[in-house]
Amino acid sequence: MRALVVDDSSAMRAILRMALKKQGFEVAEAKHGLEALSVLAGAAPFDLILIDWNMPEMDGFELLRRIRNKAAYNATQIMMVTTETGMDQMSEALAAGANDYIMKPFTFDIVVDKLRLLGL
């Protein structure tokens, strides 16, 4: 399985990369939404994309909307992983096509539980 981690924090990308690799994922990374679109355009499909909300260049919500507007990514599971803890943001992300939502800070077990809920 393949995952793309999109977060402007190198530390957060490293934490998520390690958690995903322990679950058997091949992991690619991007620092913001524009870089993620470039990675997506040049790669085989991903099974999972984890997206931070607050990033420079293009925020995670805009990235989510752009990904969900492309039929090629209909089967891709998308999880927001963010400090945005408001119910409005969570509802907005889920309505825009996110499959799940993790609030920072989180634990390894939370990531694993969310992956199981998504069938990954």
N, C-alpha and C positions, 0 to 999 in steps of 0.2 A: 504494500500500500504506500501511497505517496501523499505527503502533506506539505503545505506551504505555510510558513509562519510569517506574518506581516506585522512588524512592530518597530517603532523607532528606537527602542531601548535594546542595545546589544545584550545586556544582562537578561532581559526578559526573553529575547530570542533564544539565548543559550539554555535557559531553564526549560522552555517549551521544547526545544530541540532534544534535550536529554530525555525528557519525559516521553516524547513521541518515539524516539529511537528505542527506548526500553520496551515499548509496545510493538516494535517491529516495523515502524514507519521509516521510509526513506524521506529525508527532510530537506527542503529548499527554504531559503529565507529572502525577505525583502524588507527594506527600511521604511517604506511608505507605499501608499497606494499606487503611485505612478510606476515605481519600480516593480510592484507586484503585477501590474498589467503587462509589463514587459516580460517578466518571468513566465507568466501564463501564456503569452503569445508564442514564446519560443520553446515550450515544453509539452511533453505528453500530459494528458489530463491528470489532475490531482483528485484524490479521494476526499481530501479534507483541506480546508483553508481556515486558519485561525487568524483573526483580524483584531488589532487594537483599534479603538475608536479615534483617539486623539493623536494625530501624526501630522508632520509637515507635508508639503507638496500636494497630497490628497488624503483626506481623512478616511477612516475606516468605513463610515456610513456611506460615503460616496463610492468607495470601492465596492462595497456590498451591492449597492444599486447597479453599478456597471456590470458586475459579474452576473447578477441575476437577470440582466437584460439580454444575456447571450445564451441561447438554447444549448450550446455545447457544454455548459456548466450546470445543467438542470440536475444531474445526478450527484454533483459535488456537494458534500456536506460543508456548511459554513458555520463556524462558531466564533462569536464575538468574545474577546478576552480583554476586558477593559476596566478602568477605574470608574466608568460611568455607572453609577449604582441606582440611578433614578428609575422608577417604574415607567416613566414616559419614554426614556431612551430604550429600555428593554423592549417595551411594546412596539416602538417604532422599528427597531432592528428586526424583531420577529416578523412584523408585518411586511417588511421589505425583503424578507426571504432568508434571514438567519435561521439555522436549525436549532441553535442553542446559544447560551449566553453564560459566560463565567465572569464573575466579578473579582477583580484584584483587590487584595492579595488572595491567593488560592493555594491549595496543597496539591501534591502529586496525586493523592487519592481522588480529589475532585476531578482532575483531568481524566483519570482512568474511568471514573464513574460516568462522566459525560460521554466519553468515547463508547462505552458499553451501551449507553442509552441511544446513541446514534447508530448502533449496529456495527461499530468498527472495533 
